[in-house]
Amino acid sequence: MNFDQFRQVVDLAASYREEADRCAAAGAFYAACIMIGCALEAALLATAALLENDLRRQGHWPKDKPPEEWNLGELTKLARQEGWLPALGTGEPRDLNESEVGDAVEFVRWLRNVAAHPGRHIRDLAQVQLGEVAYRNAYGVVVAAFDETYNVIQALGQEEPAPSGQRPAGHPGIQNGG
């Protein structure tokens, strides 16, 4: 992933989160759940891209396909394995606790899939409509995940972003140009 693509993913994370807010404000909670899941996916993808060299050096970089093709399940698994998101259990949907961000992102992934896939919805929640409570829970998890990934990125010692099209100092995993 080059730096321009990286910046685009970072911008998409913010845009998806804002879109989720607009959907929720309009009462479109299925759309809000999908968009908040997209925001989480973009944030995790950006974090993975930023840490590519470290992950490769440790032998933890997935080799089967490029990061642009990774899905939310693959990204949450990577984030949990690498300790970006603390994980305490199996990741099955359940009552959420702020200290269990790694498990809670699995709830967001599951919720996004229920909202986006009718077959999944009728299998998992046949008589339930997604509403504001589901969205608010997912939103809280994504805010916590954003905070956790921000802390991981801050630990890299990057104080100011590099100008567009340039490699961030100390982060050779992001390539210049297209």
Secondary structure, DSSP 8 states (H G I E B T S, - for coil): -BHHHHHHHHHHHHHHHHHHHHHHHTT-HHHHHHHHHHHHHHHHHHHHHHTHHHHHHTT-S--SS-GGG--HHHHHHHHHHHTSS---S---S----TT-HHHHHHHHHHHHHHHH-HHHHHHH-TT----HHHHHHHHHHHHHHHHHHHHHHHTTT--S---TTS--TT-TTSBS--
